[in-house]
Each structure stands twice: as C-alpha cells, then as structure tokens.
Amino acid sequence: MSKTDSARAFFALLPDGAARAALGAVASALPPEAGCPVMPTNLHLTLAFVGDSDAARLACLHARAATVPMSPLNIRLSRLGGFRRGRVWWLGPNRSLADLRALVSRLASALSPCGFEPERRPFRAHVTLSRGARAEPEGVHMMPIEWVASDFVLMASRQTAEGVCYEVLARYPSDVDAPLSAGLSVG
C-alpha cells in the first residue's frame, strides 16, 4: 500500500484453516433465501469497523492496535442468525464471550486517538456467511465450529472484478511483545 492509498479498514479475528473450511461448507449449504455465500477467503469475525482510512490514519491505527493486549480466545460458533437490515445470515455464539467483548473494548479505547468511533449498537459476535438474504433464519442451533484465535488483524476491503476481497495489512499476536508481521506499508 503506498502513502497515497486509502482503504476501508477493519479489525478482525480470522478463523484457522479447519474452521474456515467448516464455515465455508455451512455457507455453501444454506438455502437459496440466504442469498449469496461469502467466499471462504473472506470469512472473519469483525472486532471494529473503521471505514475509509488514508495512509496517516492507517499508521495511527496500526501503532495503537499494537498496544492492545490479547490472550488467545476460544471461539465457538453454533447459532445461525440474521440481520434483516443488512440482509445477511451469520453464525455466532450461543452465549456471551466475555473475553472477546473485553478485547473489543480495549481495542476501541486504544483506537480512539485515531478518530475511531465505536458502533453505538452493542457488539454482536458473528461471522457473516451470506449476503443478499431474502428471509431471516429462525435462530437455528447447529454443530459448533470452533477455533482458538491467537491474534487479531488489521484488514482492508478492496473491490475487484471478482467482488470484494480482504487483505491483511498487519497482525497483532496474543503476545504483544512478539514482532508484528510486515505488510502494513504506510510511510
């Protein structure tokens, strides 16, 4: 990413390979009223949506996110739900994930100096499985899909000829003293 680029940025947890495959299988098996399945490479659990960000803001977000402590999180998703307004179907947890909510809160506080304003709506952990839904699922419970999230990422959303693709700009491991992966080139 060059200094003049901007990106629609967000922070997320990425499922491991086995969880990504299981989520992709669920998405592809949804009924037609669920809409179009999300590509498996785009499956993620959003922690904070930032929106359009220029290189300076991305640098600020990166620096601030690097200060956020994280312990590995056990993610267990087993409830199929939907957002009528967003016309999406998702898979989320049956119960509150206190450790995940704490991470979201710490991240929002850390990003505040970069102009980040958290959602006014309460955080609702979920992985979007489909878009363009014509109906809402009935809160079906399914076999759980689990993974241990040992880092979170800063991502950019890019529009391509094939549709939206997500690019990892930086990783923030559960040990905040560990070196961050290169990938965020902002200055």
N, C-alpha and C positions, 0 to 999 in steps of 0.2 A: 504494500500500500504506500503510495507516495504522499508527500506532505500536502498535496492539494486535494487528495481524495477525501470523500466523506462516505459514511456508511450508516445504515440503520443498524444500530448496535444493541446487543442484549447480553446478559449473563445467564448461563445455564449449566445444568448438570447433563452430561452425556451418558446414555446407557452403555454398558460394556457390550461386547460382541454378541454374547448369548442373549442378553436382554433385548438388544436391538433386533435380533432375528425373531425373537418371540413377539415383540411389539409389531414388527412388520407383518408377521403371519396373522396376528389378530386384525390389523388394519386391512389387509387384503381379503380377509374373510367376512368383513362387515357387509350387511345387506345394502342394496342399491340406495335406499333412502338415507344412508350415512354420507353420501357424496363421494368425492374422490379421495382415495387413501393418500396419506402423506408418504413421500418417498422415505424408505428406511434410513437413508443417509441424513435426512432432515429431522429425525426424531430426537427430541430433547425435552427437558423439564426446565422451563424458564424460571429464573430467580428474580430478575429485574430487567424490564424492558426500558431501554434508554432512548431509543429513537435516533433520528438523524444527528450525526456527530461528525465534526470536522477533525482534522489531524490533532489539533491542540486539545480538543475535548477528549479524544481517544487516549492521548498521552496522559491526561489527568485521570481518566477512569482507570487506566492501567496501573498508574502509580498508587492510586488509592485502594484498588482491589487487592494489590499485592500486600497490603497491611492487614487484610481480613483473615483472622484465624479460622481454620476449619478442621474439624475432626472427621474421619471417614463416616459417611452416613449410610445406614441400611435403608434402601428404598424398596418398598413393597407396594405394588400397584395391583388392585384387584376389583375395582369398581368402575364399570363403564357408565359414563355420563355424557352430558352435552351442554353446550351454551347456545341457547336459541338465538340470541342476538348475533353471536359470532358465526352461527351455522356450522359448528364443529362438534365432533364427537371426540371424547378423550378417555384415557384410562388414568385413574387416580387412586389414592389410598382410601381404605375404609375408615381409617382413624387419623386423627391429627398427628403430624410428625413434628413434635416439639423441637427437636434438634434442627430440622430443616427450617422451621419458622424462625428460630434463633439466627441461623445463618443469613436468611433473607433480611432480617432486621439489622444485623451487623453490617451487611453489605450496603443496605440503603443508607445507613448512617455514614459509612465511610465515603460513599459517592456524593453525598450532599455538597461538599465544596466544589464539585464539578458541575453544579447546576442540576443534579438529578433530583427529580421529584417522584417519590414512590406513588404507586396506584392508590387511589382513595378507597377502592374496594378491598376487602380482606383478601389476603393471599390464599390462593386455592391451588395446591399442588396438583399438577396433571401433565400428561404427555398427550398432545393433540395427535389423534390417529387419522382423522379425515376432515375435509373442508367441503363446504357447499351442501351441507346436510339439508334434507327436506323434511325431516322429522326429528324428534328428540328421543334418545333411548330412555328406557324406563329404569335407570339405575341398576342394571344387571350386575350381579357379582360373578366373577369368573376366577379361574385358576390364577393365583398370584404370579406376577412377573417381578423378579427381584434382582437387584444388583447392589454392590457396595460402591458408592460414589466416593472416590478418594481425591477428587479435585473438582474445581469448577472452572468454567471457561468464559472468556470474552469472545463473542461471535459477531460477525457481520452478515447481514442478509443482502444477497445480491440477486438482481433479476437477470436471468439468462434466457436464451431462446428456448431452452427446455423447461423453464419455470424458475421458481425461486430456489436458490442454493445457499447453504450456510457455510461460512468459512470461519474456522477457529483462528482468532488473532493472537490469543495468549491463554496459557493455562496457569492456574493457581493451585498448587498441590496442597494436600492437607497439612504438610509440614511447611509453614510459611518461610522457614529458613532455607528450604531447598531452592535451587536455581529454577527460574521460570523458563519455559521453552521460548526460544526465539520465534518470531513470527509477527510480532507487532512492530512494524517499521513506521514510526511517526516522526522521526526527526533526527 
